Each structure stands twice: as C-alpha cells, then as structure tokens.
C-alpha cells in the first residue's frame, strides 16, 4: 500500500512475520530540499503521523527524505520573499511559528509508536531538529547536520532548544547552535545525535532492519515502553516507579505477556 502524496509518501513494509507493520515515511519535496515550513508540507506530516498513530497494526515507523537531502528545514526562498509563514510584522511572525512549523514537533510528540530517522543527506536547521523528534536516528556516511539558525540571524523557532539538548546534552547542543557550523555524520555519532553511521547504500536497509527487530515485539508493549521513557524525562524517580508499576500490572495480564 502506498499513499502517493505530493509532499510525504507512506509505504507499508513487511516485518519478519510477513505482516505490513512498518510504515516508511518519505519527505517527497526534493525540489525544495525537503523543506518543512510550507503549510501543505506541515499538513502532510501532521496528518500522516496521526494516520499512522491510529492504526494498531503499525508497530514502527521509519522517516527519511527523497533525493540527496534529508531536510533543509525552513524554505529559504520563502524567507527571502517574506511569504508563507515568514510573512508579516513581528507579531504576525510569532503567530505564524505557532500556527505552522511548531505543529511538527507536537505531531511527533503525539506519535505513540517508535520512529527511526534514516538520515540520507544534509539535515539543516529544523531538519536537524526533526532528527531529534525521532526516537532513534541512523545516518548515511553522506549525511551532515547543522543547527544553523544563527547563520541567518535567528534562533531555533521549532523547539530545537528543547529537543537538541535532550538528545546530545547541553554542551554539544550549544556548540552546534552557537557556531551554526556543519557537522559530519561521524561527529554526530560521537555526540549521540545518531546511534550509528552506515554506508549510504545500506541506509534504508539498516533502518528497516532495526524497525523489524522492534516489530518482533508486542505492539502494545512497544507503545507503553516509549511512553514510559518519554514520561520519565520530566518525572521524579518516585513518579517514574509508580508509573512503571501501574503499566506493568496491566501488561502482566495482557495478551502480549509471555514466559
């Protein structure tokens, strides 16, 4: 099954059991370097993630970009022309960020299934932050990463200041944000921005292989594990233990429990 969206394609891939439980999501705007600030692209991401979330037969998702770029982040041409979400005075622009690109991290945050970023090329600005919106990231050796907002005289308006330090720590995050320089895939690996770097030709196969490893596990348990880890980031130890106890009590009596 393939949804031939003009902006984001959804393809269902088989797991090791033969079930189509893996969603392959591909940003499909290579003509604008898979920029994600245009309204129609934001709508496609938001709607597709919600669609995947609602399907209990989908266990894991893989997110990548068509062409040579993972995502260039904001649409630079629209910024130059002060069009789309970049139109208006200071007050209007503030409202536009909330109404447009800030919907993307919220959509990723609402996704209950694990999602793997397969970073096929440059991940720039909001594209770099979108890597952090995914639970795990695998990079092609050709991938590069830049938290480059400062080079344009702006700051991360898409949640990067919240996302990036949680992935790589404050010191690395500030080095990326305050220099705006481009980091190689190997540098991203050393910082923990990605979990592994693979030859370019093996990228998608590696990401789908990891997805298949995850998909061998119970669907509900995958969602509960992701929720538990995300919730624990803002909980005390006591709260996290209580949360784990409540979930564990339910899972011991769920169909997926096995000895």
Secondary structure, DSSP 8 states (H G I E B T S, - for coil): -EE--SSEEEEEE--TTS---EEEEEE--GGGTT---SHHHHHHHHHHHHHHHH-TT--EEEEEESTTEEE--S-HHHHHHT-GGG-S-HHHHHHHHHHTTHHHHHHHHT--SEEEEEE-SEEETHHHHHHHHSSEEEEETT-EEE--GGGGT----SSHHHHHHHHH-HHHHHHHHHH---EEHHHHHHHTSSSEEE-GGGHHHHHHHHHHHHHTS-HHHHHHHHHHHHHHTTS-HHHHHHHHHHHHHHHTTSTT---
